[in-house]
Structure formats: C-alpha cells, structure tokens
Amino acid sequence: MEHSPENVERVEEIIAKGGVEFINLQFTDIMGIVKTIGVPAGAFGDVLKHGMWFDGSSIQGFARIAESDMLLHPDLDTFAVIPWDTDAPTARVICNVYTPNDEPFEGDPRYILKRALAVAKEMGFDYYTGPELEFFLFKPHANGDLLPLVPHDQAGYFDANIDLAHPIRRQMVTALQALGITVEALHHEVAVGQQEIDIKYDRALRTADNAITLRVTMKAIAERNGLYATFMPKPIAGINGSGMHTHQSLWQDGVNKFADLQDQYGLSMLAKKFIAGQLAHARGFSAIIAPLVNSYKRLVPGYEAPVYLSWARTNRSALIRVPKVSQSRVATATRIELRCPDPAANPYLAFAAILMSGLDGIKRDLPVPVPAEEDLYHLDESIRGKMTAMPGSLGEAIEEMQKDDLMRTTLGSHLFDQYIEAKTQAWDEYRIYVSQWELERYLPLY
C-alpha cells in the first residue's frame, strides 16, 4: 500500500520527537471491539512497506481457519502518540484490513463505512456526523468487584457543586486532544454517574475513528483514577440509559445540502427524503445501532430514549430530531439528529447503515411523514397503538434486519451473515438464561 512521502515524514518526526518505542496497529472486529498488534518502532518502516500479517480466524466475524491470513495496512492520518502510555512511549495507528491478495477485506467494518461513503460520493455528497457518546463511571469495591454497581457520583444534568467527575472529565478531554480529537463540550448527564463528552462534527470516517478512540480513552483514564467507565446502554434499571445520538448532514462542494432558509424547519427537501429513508429502514438497522440484549432495556418510553418512528423539531421522544440553530448559522449548522443509536454500537457499521438508509430515501423519492411535535410517551394509548415502534427486543431486531435487503447490501453478505449469527447466539443465550429476578419472583410462589 502506498503512503505519501509527506505523511511518512510527518510520522517519522512524531516518532523521533516523542521517543516512541512501540506502535500499536489498531483495528476492530465486527462488534466494534478494539484489537491491537504491537510492533517496536524500529519495525514500523517494514509495516509501511509490506503491511502486517495476522491470524484473522481468531477475530470474531473475520475468517475461517482455512483462510485465516489477513493483512493490516496503517492509515497514517490516524497516527498519534498515546498520552497515558508513559513508561514506554507508545503510539497507535488505525489500520485497514486486507486479504492475502492485497484487496480490502469485506469483513472489515471500517471498509464497510468507506464503501457506503463512496456511494454517497457517487451521488455527489460528503457525509458528516457528530456522535454524542454517553457513558457511566462506577466505583469498584475494595475486592475489585464491580457488582453491585456503585455510581461514582450523585450529580444530575449539568450539576456543578456535587459533580465529582468534573476533574476526571477534564483529564479525559486532555487525553483526547493529545490524540488529535477536538472536543466541543463536556458535562454531567441526567443519571447519577453518567457523563457526556462531545467531539467535533466532521466527516463520518473521521468521527467513527474518533468514537472508537473515545471509548478506549475514557476507559483508560477512568482506570487510572480507580474507576470503571462503561458504554453499556442500560447498566441501572429505573434511570436513563446511555445513547449515541448521531447528528448528520450531507454536503456538496462545501455547501450544506440539508439547509433551506425558507423552510419552517430549515430543512431542504433532500434532508426530508433522507429522514424518510431512515424512518423506512429504522427497524431494519435497529440490530446494528442498538446491538445488545441490554440495548432494548434503554429503548423504552419515559427515559428520553426514542421508541416510535417519527421526526420533529423540539420533541426528544421522536426518533429523529431537528436541533434548533441560530438564524445566522442555518446555512451551515442545519442537521438532523438520530436518537436511537447507543454507544455499544460499532460506529463504522452504524454510520454505514444509517447513511445508506438515508440515501435510499433520496433515491426512491420517499415522502417524509408529518412531524410529531407532541410528547409521544403521553399520547392516549389508542393513538400510540397505531404508531410503528422500534423493535422491543434484540430477537425482534434480528428478524427485522433479516427482512431488510438494504442492510445485507450495506454490510455485504459475509459480514451480514456473521453479524446475524453472532447476535442470534447472544439472543438465544439470553432467552434460556434464568435470571435472579425470575428466581426471586417465582421461586417462592410455585
């Protein structure tokens, strides 16, 4: 794989100035779990020339034993020194996965997103996203166990005086900035122990890389403070879960194609067709953007998580929201916010699925439904019963995904089949598991 001389020179300077001793070659499996292979800095030149071989059969969803050899090629635009690895200065670089024939591997989630972005580019668009990843901080017990869960603080939304996580979030932001990620806001979220750090809106491949990096960084900084950070969607019953609300827009030649100053919502007809496409495929991509059994304990009425297929401006119970922007910024800041994804999702696959859904709405000229500005959770049951809802379980989401041909096209047959197999296995294990709740509720009665 060819690398520009300017990029190679820049990376060599970073290695020399930082005294970098090791370099982690990073990629993700189909679930979005980060995998790394470390090499001494002196061996990195050979990796740039020839790539790095690894055993793909050991990575979930990658390859069978008989076709295990895989190749990593670094994307030098993602090269950065890891700020918390100070004992032996270490850098990381995100890699693309290739086959032995040196062709992009169709099971690489990053490649799936790049392929979807190429479709948008063929239509004349650049796809921008801004994911908001919420997470919890918990205090381990003296013996190191996490259970029962103890939230790090008792603060609420935007609280200041009782927000014990304030200095820890600052450490996290400092680490993210050292990794080249621009942070726009940091604050305590609604639930006890719940945090949010917002990264800059940018091209989708970059923000997907940044979302993966954010998850790793939050966990590392939390651990250095004796805490545990989790992106599990609903770790505690009865309080808000964690989302990955994703802001989106399409751009063409430096112009935001979602903006229309004459429209009451500030939205162009293109944006409305994009919304229509996402609503049409929302049930189909649910297992991708809400990938865990636990995800569907977040997607219930009453906790700011969307359930019904709808869109609106100010209504946070809608699946897609149109955030308000200053009148002077309508032309540049207009966007839509998809509120159903959660932070356990693989951002590469999530962005690919929702992008292709939106583009399908444009291609098929789908009409956008009437916006639903009322609080959907408090509608009369007779009205809510007629509305289409997101799947109520991972099992239902798997069924919907299997019925949606666009999801197979987006992921490709290899990754689609591997993903369905993995999620079906998780759902089957959950279905037959006897929980503590069942024992406490039924054992004394029967």
C-alpha positions as CSV (number, residue, x, y, z in Angstrom):
1,M,0.0,0.0,0.0
2,E,1.4,3.4,-1.0
3,H,1.8,6.2,1.6
4,S,2.5,9.8,0.7
5,P,6.1,10.9,1.4
6,E,4.7,13.8,3.4
7,N,2.7,11.6,5.7
8,V,5.6,9.2,6.2
9,E,7.9,12.1,7.0
10,R,5.4,13.6,9.5
11,V,5.0,10.2,11.3
12,E,8.8,9.8,11.5
13,E,9.1,13.2,13.1
14,I,6.4,12.3,15.7
15,I,8.2,9.1,16.5
16,A,11.6,10.8,16.8
17,K,10.4,13.8,18.9
18,G,8.2,11.7,21.2
19,G,10.8,9.0,21.7
20,V,8.2,6.5,20.6
21,E,9.3,2.9,21.4
22,F,6.2,0.9,20.3
23,I,3.4,1.3,17.9
24,N,0.0,-0.3,18.3
25,L,-1.6,-1.4,15.0
26,Q,-5.3,-1.0,15.7
27,F,-8.5,-2.3,14.1
28,T,-11.9,-3.5,15.2
29,D,-13.9,-6.7,15.0
30,I,-17.5,-6.7,13.7
31,M,-18.8,-5.8,17.2
32,G,-16.6,-2.7,17.3
33,I,-14.2,-4.2,19.9
34,V,-10.7,-2.7,19.5
35,K,-7.9,-5.2,18.7
36,T,-4.2,-4.2,18.5
37,I,-0.9,-5.7,17.4
38,G,2.2,-4.0,18.8
39,V,5.4,-3.6,17.0
40,P,8.7,-1.9,18.0
41,A,9.1,1.5,16.4
42,G,12.1,0.2,14.5
43,A,9.9,-2.3,12.7
44,F,7.3,0.2,11.6
45,G,9.1,1.0,8.4
46,D,8.7,-2.6,7.2
47,V,5.0,-2.5,8.2
48,L,4.6,0.6,6.0
49,K,6.1,-1.1,3.0
50,H,4.6,-4.6,3.3
51,G,1.8,-4.4,5.9
52,M,1.4,-6.7,9.0
53,W,0.2,-10.2,8.8
54,F,-2.1,-11.6,11.5
55,D,-4.5,-14.5,12.1
56,G,-8.0,-13.4,11.1
57,S,-9.6,-16.7,12.3
58,S,-9.1,-15.5,15.9
59,I,-11.2,-12.3,15.3
60,Q,-15.0,-12.5,15.6
61,G,-16.6,-12.4,12.2
62,F,-13.4,-12.2,10.2
63,A,-12.3,-15.5,8.6
64,R,-12.4,-19.3,8.9
65,I,-9.4,-21.3,9.9
66,A,-8.7,-22.3,6.3
67,E,-8.5,-18.7,5.1
68,S,-7.0,-17.1,8.2
69,D,-4.2,-15.0,6.9
70,M,-5.0,-11.3,6.9
71,L,-3.0,-8.1,6.3
72,L,-3.1,-4.8,8.2
73,H,-2.2,-1.5,6.3
74,P,-1.9,1.6,8.5
75,D,-3.9,4.8,7.8
76,L,-1.2,7.3,8.7
77,D,-3.8,10.1,9.1
78,T,-4.7,8.4,12.3
79,F,-1.2,8.1,13.8
80,A,-1.0,9.6,17.3
81,V,1.0,9.1,20.5
82,I,-1.0,7.5,23.3
83,P,-0.8,10.1,26.2
84,W,-1.2,7.7,29.1
85,D,1.4,5.1,28.0
86,T,4.4,7.0,29.5
87,D,6.5,4.1,30.8
88,A,7.4,3.1,27.2
89,P,6.2,5.8,24.9
90,T,3.7,4.2,22.5
91,A,1.7,5.4,19.5
92,R,-1.3,4.0,17.8
93,V,-2.4,3.9,14.2
94,I,-5.8,2.7,12.9
95,C,-5.4,0.1,10.1
96,N,-7.4,-1.1,7.2
97,V,-7.7,-4.9,6.9
98,Y,-6.8,-6.6,3.6
99,T,-6.9,-10.1,2.2
100,P,-3.8,-12.0,1.1
101,N,-4.4,-10.8,-2.4
102,D,-4.0,-7.3,-1.0
103,E,-7.6,-6.4,-1.6
104,P,-9.9,-4.7,1.0
105,F,-11.4,-7.3,3.3
106,E,-15.2,-7.3,3.1
107,G,-15.5,-8.2,6.8
108,D,-13.6,-5.1,7.9
109,P,-16.1,-2.7,9.5
110,R,-14.0,0.3,8.5
111,Y,-14.1,-0.8,4.9
112,I,-17.9,-1.2,5.1
113,L,-18.2,2.5,6.0
114,K,-15.7,3.6,3.4
115,R,-17.8,1.7,0.8
116,A,-21.0,3.4,1.9
117,L,-19.2,6.8,1.8
118,A,-18.2,6.0,-1.8
119,V,-21.9,5.5,-2.7
120,A,-22.7,8.9,-1.2
121,K,-19.7,10.4,-3.1
122,E,-21.0,9.0,-6.4
123,M,-24.3,10.8,-5.7
124,G,-22.3,14.0,-5.2
125,F,-22.4,14.1,-1.3
126,D,-20.0,14.1,1.6
127,Y,-21.5,12.6,4.8
128,Y,-20.8,14.4,8.1
129,T,-21.7,13.0,11.5
130,G,-21.4,14.1,15.1
131,P,-21.9,11.3,17.6
132,E,-22.6,12.0,21.3
133,L,-21.4,9.1,23.4
134,E,-22.8,8.9,26.9
135,F,-21.2,6.7,29.5
136,F,-21.2,5.8,33.2
137,L,-18.5,5.9,35.8
138,F,-18.6,3.3,38.6
139,K,-16.6,2.7,41.7
140,P,-15.2,-0.8,42.1
141,H,-15.5,-2.4,45.6
142,A,-12.5,-3.0,47.8
143,N,-12.1,-6.5,46.4
144,G,-12.1,-5.2,42.8
145,D,-15.6,-6.4,42.0
146,L,-18.0,-4.1,40.2
147,L,-21.3,-5.6,41.4
148,P,-23.4,-4.4,42.9
149,L,-22.9,-1.2,40.9
150,V,-21.9,2.0,42.8
151,P,-22.2,5.2,40.7
152,H,-19.2,7.4,41.1
153,D,-21.3,10.4,42.0
154,Q,-24.9,11.5,42.7
155,A,-25.0,14.5,40.4
156,G,-27.6,15.2,37.7
157,Y,-27.8,17.1,34.4
158,F,-25.3,19.9,34.3
159,D,-24.8,19.8,38.1
160,A,-21.7,21.5,39.3
161,N,-21.2,21.6,43.1
162,I,-21.8,17.8,43.6
163,D,-20.2,16.7,40.3
164,L,-17.2,14.6,41.4
165,A,-16.4,13.6,37.9
166,H,-15.5,17.2,36.8
167,P,-11.7,16.7,37.2
168,I,-11.8,13.3,35.6
169,R,-13.7,14.5,32.5
170,R,-11.0,17.2,32.2
171,Q,-8.3,14.5,32.2
172,M,-10.3,12.7,29.5
173,V,-10.6,15.7,27.3
174,T,-6.8,16.5,27.7
175,A,-6.1,12.9,26.6
176,L,-8.5,13.1,23.6
177,Q,-6.9,16.4,22.5
178,A,-3.5,14.9,22.7
179,L,-4.8,12.2,20.3
180,G,-5.8,14.9,17.8
181,I,-9.6,14.9,18.7
182,T,-11.3,18.2,19.0
183,V,-13.7,18.3,22.0
184,E,-16.6,20.8,21.9
185,A,-18.3,20.2,25.3
186,L,-18.2,18.1,28.5
187,H,-20.8,17.8,31.2
188,H,-22.6,15.5,33.6
189,E,-25.6,13.8,32.1
190,V,-29.1,13.2,33.6
191,A,-28.4,9.9,35.6
192,V,-26.2,9.5,38.6
193,G,-22.7,8.6,37.5
194,Q,-23.5,9.4,33.8
195,Q,-21.2,11.6,31.7
196,E,-21.0,13.0,28.2
197,I,-18.1,14.4,26.2
198,D,-19.0,15.8,22.7
199,I,-16.5,15.6,19.9
200,K,-16.3,17.8,16.8
201,Y,-18.8,17.3,13.9
202,D,-16.7,16.0,10.9
203,R,-16.6,13.7,8.0
204,A,-18.1,10.3,9.0
205,L,-14.9,8.2,8.7
206,R,-13.0,10.5,11.0
207,T,-15.8,10.7,13.6
208,A,-16.2,6.9,13.6
209,D,-12.4,6.6,14.2
210,N,-12.8,9.2,16.9
211,A,-15.7,7.4,18.6
212,I,-13.7,4.2,18.8
213,T,-10.8,6.2,20.2
214,L,-13.1,8.0,22.7
215,R,-14.3,4.7,24.1
216,V,-10.7,3.4,24.6
217,T,-9.6,6.7,26.2
218,M,-12.5,7.0,28.6
219,K,-11.8,3.5,29.9
220,A,-8.1,4.1,30.2
221,I,-8.4,7.4,32.1
222,A,-11.1,6.1,34.4
223,E,-8.9,3.1,35.3
224,R,-6.0,5.5,36.2
225,N,-8.4,7.1,38.6
226,G,-9.5,3.9,40.2
227,L,-12.9,3.9,38.4
228,Y,-14.6,1.9,35.7
229,A,-16.1,3.5,32.6
230,T,-18.8,1.6,30.7
231,F,-20.7,2.3,27.5
232,M,-23.3,-0.4,28.3
233,P,-26.6,1.2,27.2
234,K,-28.6,0.5,30.4
235,P,-26.5,-0.6,33.4
236,I,-29.0,0.5,36.0
237,A,-32.8,-0.1,35.9
238,G,-35.1,2.9,36.6
239,I,-32.8,5.7,35.4
240,N,-31.8,7.0,32.0
241,G,-29.6,4.8,29.8
242,S,-26.7,5.9,27.6
243,G,-27.2,6.9,24.0
244,M,-25.1,7.7,21.0
245,H,-27.2,10.4,19.4
246,T,-25.8,11.0,16.0
247,H,-26.1,14.3,14.2
248,Q,-25.9,14.1,10.4
249,S,-25.8,16.2,7.2
250,L,-24.9,15.8,3.6
251,W,-22.5,18.4,2.0
252,Q,-21.7,19.1,-1.7
253,D,-18.9,21.4,-2.8
254,G,-18.7,23.0,0.7
255,V,-22.4,23.6,0.9
256,N,-24.7,22.1,3.5
257,K,-27.4,20.4,1.3
258,F,-29.7,19.9,4.3
259,A,-30.3,23.6,4.8
260,D,-33.2,25.6,3.4
261,L,-33.7,29.1,4.9
262,Q,-37.2,29.3,3.5
263,D,-38.5,26.1,5.1
264,Q,-40.2,26.3,8.6
265,Y,-37.8,23.6,9.9
266,G,-34.8,25.0,8.0
267,L,-34.7,21.7,6.1
268,S,-34.3,21.1,2.4
269,M,-36.4,18.6,0.5
270,L,-33.2,16.5,0.2
271,A,-33.0,16.3,4.0
272,K,-36.6,15.3,4.4
273,K,-36.2,12.5,1.9
274,F,-33.1,11.4,3.9
275,I,-35.2,11.4,7.0
276,A,-37.9,9.4,5.2
277,G,-35.3,6.8,4.3
278,Q,-34.0,6.4,7.8
279,L,-37.5,6.0,9.2
280,A,-38.3,3.4,6.5
281,H,-35.3,1.3,7.5
282,A,-35.1,2.1,11.2
283,R,-36.5,-1.3,12.3
284,G,-34.1,-2.9,9.8
285,F,-31.0,-1.2,11.1
286,S,-32.0,-1.5,14.8
287,A,-29.8,-4.5,15.5
288,I,-26.8,-2.5,14.2
289,I,-27.3,0.7,16.1
290,A,-28.7,-0.9,19.2
291,P,-26.7,-4.2,19.1
292,L,-27.1,-5.7,22.6
293,V,-29.8,-7.5,24.5
294,N,-29.4,-4.7,27.0
295,S,-30.0,-2.0,24.3
296,Y,-33.7,-2.7,24.3
297,K,-34.0,-2.0,28.0
298,R,-32.9,1.6,27.1
299,L,-35.4,1.9,24.2
300,V,-38.5,2.1,26.4
301,P,-40.8,5.0,27.0
302,G,-40.1,7.5,29.7
303,Y,-36.3,7.8,29.8
304,E,-35.5,10.2,26.9
305,A,-34.9,7.3,24.5
306,P,-37.0,7.2,21.3
307,V,-39.3,4.4,20.7
308,Y,-41.7,5.5,17.9
309,L,-40.8,6.0,14.3
310,S,-41.3,9.8,14.0
311,W,-39.4,13.0,13.5
312,A,-39.8,16.5,14.9
313,R,-38.0,19.7,15.9
314,T,-38.2,20.0,19.7
315,N,-39.6,16.6,20.6
316,R,-37.0,14.5,22.3
317,S,-39.3,11.5,22.2
318,A,-39.1,11.4,18.4
319,L,-36.7,9.1,16.7
320,I,-35.2,11.9,14.6
321,R,-35.0,15.4,15.9
322,V,-34.1,18.7,14.1
323,P,-31.9,20.6,16.5
324,K,-32.5,24.4,16.6
325,V,-29.7,26.6,15.4
326,S,-29.1,30.3,15.4
327,Q,-30.6,32.1,12.5
328,S,-27.2,33.2,11.4
329,R,-26.0,29.6,11.2
330,V,-28.9,27.9,9.5
331,A,-26.9,27.6,6.2
332,T,-24.0,25.7,7.9
333,A,-25.3,24.2,11.1
334,T,-28.6,22.6,10.0
335,R,-28.6,18.9,10.6
336,I,-30.8,16.0,11.8
337,E,-30.2,14.0,15.0
338,L,-30.9,10.3,15.1
339,R,-31.5,9.5,18.7
340,C,-31.9,5.7,18.8
341,P,-28.2,4.5,18.4
342,D,-26.4,3.6,21.6
343,P,-22.6,3.7,22.4
344,A,-22.3,-0.1,22.3
345,A,-22.8,0.1,18.5
346,N,-19.9,-0.4,16.1
347,P,-19.7,3.2,14.8
348,Y,-18.4,2.1,11.4
349,L,-21.4,-0.2,10.8
350,A,-23.9,2.2,12.4
351,F,-22.9,5.1,10.2
352,A,-22.9,2.9,7.1
353,A,-26.4,1.6,7.8
354,I,-28.0,4.9,8.6
355,L,-26.2,6.6,5.7
356,M,-27.4,4.0,3.2
357,S,-30.9,4.2,4.6
358,G,-31.0,8.0,4.1
359,L,-29.6,7.7,0.6
360,D,-32.3,5.1,-0.2
361,G,-34.9,7.7,0.8
362,I,-33.3,10.1,-1.7
363,K,-33.0,7.6,-4.5
364,R,-36.6,6.4,-4.1
365,D,-38.0,9.9,-3.5
366,L,-39.7,8.8,-0.3
367,P,-42.3,11.2,1.2
368,V,-41.5,12.3,4.7
369,P,-44.2,11.7,7.3
370,V,-45.9,14.6,9.1
371,P,-43.7,15.7,12.1
372,A,-44.9,14.6,15.5
373,E,-44.2,17.5,17.9
374,E,-46.3,16.2,20.8
375,D,-44.8,14.1,23.6
376,L,-45.3,10.6,22.2
377,Y,-45.0,8.9,25.6
378,H,-48.1,10.7,26.9
379,L,-50.4,10.2,24.0
380,D,-53.6,8.3,24.5
381,E,-52.9,4.6,24.2
382,S,-55.4,4.3,21.4
383,I,-53.3,6.7,19.4
384,R,-49.9,5.3,20.3
385,G,-51.1,1.8,19.5
386,K,-51.4,2.8,15.8
387,M,-47.8,4.1,15.7
388,T,-44.9,2.0,14.4
389,A,-42.3,1.4,17.1
390,M,-38.8,0.3,17.1
391,P,-38.2,-3.4,17.9
392,G,-38.8,-4.3,21.5
393,S,-36.0,-6.9,21.8
394,L,-32.8,-7.9,20.1
395,G,-34.7,-11.0,18.9
396,E,-37.2,-8.9,17.1
397,A,-34.5,-6.6,15.8
398,I,-32.6,-9.6,14.3
399,E,-35.8,-10.6,12.5
400,E,-36.3,-7.1,11.1
401,M,-32.7,-6.9,9.9
402,Q,-33.0,-10.2,8.1
403,K,-36.0,-8.8,6.2
404,D,-34.3,-5.6,5.1
405,D,-32.4,-6.2,1.9
406,L,-30.6,-2.9,2.1
407,M,-28.9,-4.0,5.3
408,R,-27.4,-7.0,3.5
409,T,-26.3,-4.8,0.6
410,T,-24.8,-2.3,3.0
411,L,-22.8,-4.9,5.1
412,G,-22.1,-7.3,2.3
413,S,-23.1,-11.0,2.6
414,H,-20.0,-12.0,4.5
415,L,-20.3,-9.5,7.4
416,F,-24.2,-9.6,7.3
417,D,-24.2,-13.4,7.9
418,Q,-21.5,-13.2,10.5
419,Y,-23.3,-10.4,12.3
420,I,-26.7,-12.2,12.3
421,E,-25.0,-15.4,13.6
422,A,-23.3,-13.6,16.5
423,K,-26.4,-11.7,17.5
424,T,-28.7,-14.7,17.2
425,Q,-26.3,-16.6,19.5
426,A,-26.4,-13.8,22.1
427,W,-30.2,-13.7,21.9
428,D,-30.5,-17.5,22.3
429,E,-28.2,-17.4,25.3
430,Y,-30.3,-14.7,26.9
431,R,-33.6,-16.4,26.2
432,I,-32.6,-19.6,28.1
433,Y,-30.8,-17.9,31.0
434,V,-32.6,-18.0,34.3
435,S,-32.2,-14.6,35.9
436,Q,-32.1,-13.6,39.6
437,W,-35.3,-11.6,39.0
438,E,-37.1,-14.8,37.9
439,L,-35.9,-16.8,40.9
440,E,-36.9,-14.0,43.4
441,R,-40.3,-13.5,41.8
442,Y,-41.4,-17.1,41.1
443,L,-39.5,-19.5,43.3
444,P,-41.5,-18.6,46.5
445,L,-44.8,-18.8,44.6
446,Y,-44.6,-22.1,42.7
